[in-house]
Amino acid sequence: MTQIVSPENESDLDKGMVIFQDVRKVYDDSIVAVENLNLIINKGELVSLIGPSGCGKTTTLKIVNRLEECTSGKILIGGMDIMSLDPVRLRRGIGYVVQEIALMPHMSVAENIGIVPRLHNWPRKKIMKRVDELLEMSGLEPAKYRYRLPDQLSGGQKQRIGVLRALAAEPEVILMDEPFGALDPISREVLQNELLSIQQKLHKTIIFVTHDMDEALKISDRVVIMRSGKIEQMGSPAEIQENPATEFVRNFIGEDRLSQISPEDSVSVLVEDPWGKAYPDQSASDVLSMMEDEDMESIQVVEKRANRWAGMAYLRDVKRISRTGGSVRDAARRDRKLYLEEATMRDAAEMLADKAYPIPVIDEQGEFLGVITEAGIARLTIGRLKRRVTGGASQ
Amino acid sequence: MIQQSSLLVLFIKYVARYYPRILRLTFQHLTISAIALALTLVVCVPLGIYITRKEKLAPYVIGLANVFQTIPSLALLGFLILIFGIGNDNAICALFMYAMLPVLQNTYTGIRSVPSHLVQAAKGMGMTDFQILLKVQLPIARPVLLAGVRVATVWIIGTATLASAIGGGGLGKLIFSGLASIRYEIILAGAIPATIIALLADQCLKFLQDYYSPRNRAKRMAKKAEKLGVDLSE
């Protein structure tokens, strides 16, 4: 796998090729996020990075556009070492889609799509033309949508604009950080299909981070399964499914594929990263404004150190505490939680049926592992139904 | 009733006779306020932005502005005589110290309230720090920032009446001389223009705030595009 690129064949490289050479990322608190990663992504390839939360997939992605700097190793894009480039210019040349969508709320749809072209100083006419072209491509009537504001769009439309924004300046490489993670299962599926059809036309090099195995298997040319900063296995979706290399991969696919899931199974498959987290010492009013911005009903309070779970704060409590100027610690309640070691799917489903708020999952040491949401269960169910149907048809 | 109508008559007579003086003082009042406001904006907006990047300094800087805020205005003016002597400089400096808090605080809060994922996304798209500030943070913080400026403006214009207590000019002169001679019509001749200026300034800022709100801006752009579209088809 460790194919070293020598300077002689640099010119043969297509512009969109991304090469990771012994990339290692250690955070200040000596947590190793990525360990000796070697990976070659060909031009026009859509590669998914997938793994449990904390496996280093998002860090790997952020190293590519230097939102994180790697501790050692090299990344080459089109044969150029990214560390030799100005980070700002590097980023302008790479498309970037994030889970939070992050459309600028004060800019119209057209302005949002035109952000990167404007940074490149394209002439106004050219930007306008490009925006209309992109809107048309994804079936949004330009005249109708051009001057809408992001909050006048549905969730699916917003992320569609998020993807168009990444395409606008015609980058060869696009990074997508769980782009459809926050969408409802139906929009998610629609957008996956759109991405596939866009990819068929444009052949971009796409690095796609996800925690949803179904998504990865559906859209990728190649799936890279990561675990604690290392590549556990990579291969085409078919290869991965047919020959899982290790027990971990087997579990990861198996659990997620869940053909034999039962209500008594562990909830570990369902655990996902929460939308947002708060630290206990953050003032309640800061957290309140964040929650209101993100339209969150509740938030997980997690200590920065050791990732210890400090409780879960509901919007109404945060509101109340913020009036007295307290910290979010005072708003945190600890009565709603599941222990990873003992909780079953049935427990999770019953709790969610009772109250729709996300359920925090912790281990016996009190470390925060993630949340279980209604959307997660819905996705799982839909995935299962789909497989039943396709499985039945192929037999 | 009689007294009221006579006050009104007295007031009208006074204004009719001394309107050049009232206008001159109003102008002076405006000038003092404008300078103080400009000074506040020039110092506090950048300072507010600066402390969002040096979080450790923030409580001290805002605390200091808070202290200025709580000193009784007359005492502060009197105290500043020691430094600036008598006159408008002194008044402008005091007004500036007063107006610091709302501008500083709202700049700071406004910029801090910009969701961090937007800043991260802007960075990821290749904006420089300065572009992020100019194109993302400030526009999103603008409503909060402008609210602070509005508070500061009204305070400055109101408090500027005290300037004449320490030898400065402005409408305060009329108020103080009215108080000294117990002639209510003179007090009114000073107080009414000051109130009007404050209200007008506030409304102007409010209008600006609405005019540049994203929604109205988007509407204007859509209209303009429509017009252009019609023009093109002709």
HADDOCK unambig.tbl for C-alpha pairs under 7 A between the chains (distance, minus, plus):
assign (segid A and resid 65 and name CA) (segid B and resid 124 and name CA) 6.89 0.50 0.50
assign (segid A and resid 67 and name CA) (segid B and resid 124 and name CA) 6.68 0.50 0.50
assign (segid A and resid 88 and name CA) (segid B and resid 126 and name CA) 4.67 0.50 0.50
assign (segid A and resid 88 and name CA) (segid B and resid 127 and name CA) 6.47 0.50 0.50
assign (segid A and resid 88 and name CA) (segid B and resid 128 and name CA) 6.44 0.50 0.50
assign (segid A and resid 89 and name CA) (segid B and resid 126 and name CA) 6.38 0.50 0.50
assign (segid A and resid 91 and name CA) (segid B and resid 124 and name CA) 5.89 0.50 0.50
assign (segid A and resid 91 and name CA) (segid B and resid 125 and name CA) 5.51 0.50 0.50
assign (segid A and resid 91 and name CA) (segid B and resid 126 and name CA) 4.55 0.50 0.50
assign (segid A and resid 92 and name CA) (segid B and resid 125 and name CA) 5.54 0.50 0.50
assign (segid A and resid 92 and name CA) (segid B and resid 126 and name CA) 4.56 0.50 0.50
assign (segid A and resid 96 and name CA) (segid B and resid 124 and name CA) 6.49 0.50 0.50
assign (segid A and resid 96 and name CA) (segid B and resid 125 and name CA) 6.39 0.50 0.50
assign (segid A and resid 100 and name CA) (segid B and resid 117 and name CA) 6.93 0.50 0.50
assign (segid A and resid 102 and name CA) (segid B and resid 117 and name CA) 6.39 0.50 0.50
assign (segid A and resid 102 and name CA) (segid B and resid 118 and name CA) 5.19 0.50 0.50
assign (segid A and resid 102 and name CA) (segid B and resid 121 and name CA) 6.37 0.50 0.50
assign (segid A and resid 104 and name CA) (segid B and resid 118 and name CA) 6.88 0.50 0.50
assign (segid A and resid 106 and name CA) (segid B and resid 139 and name CA) 6.99 0.50 0.50
assign (segid A and resid 106 and name CA) (segid B and resid 140 and name CA) 6.46 0.50 0.50
assign (segid A and resid 106 and name CA) (segid B and resid 214 and name CA) 5.10 0.50 0.50
assign (segid A and resid 107 and name CA) (segid B and resid 214 and name CA) 6.82 0.50 0.50
assign (segid A and resid 108 and name CA) (segid B and resid 218 and name CA) 6.34 0.50 0.50
assign (segid A and resid 116 and name CA) (segid B and resid 125 and name CA) 6.49 0.50 0.50
assign (segid A and resid 147 and name CA) (segid B and resid 218 and name CA) 5.55 0.50 0.50
assign (segid A and resid 147 and name CA) (segid B and resid 221 and name CA) 6.90 0.50 0.50
assign (segid A and resid 147 and name CA) (segid B and resid 222 and name CA) 5.75 0.50 0.50
assign (segid A and resid 148 and name CA) (segid B and resid 218 and name CA) 6.80 0.50 0.50
assign (segid A and resid 290 and name CA) (segid B and resid 115 and name CA) 6.82 0.50 0.50
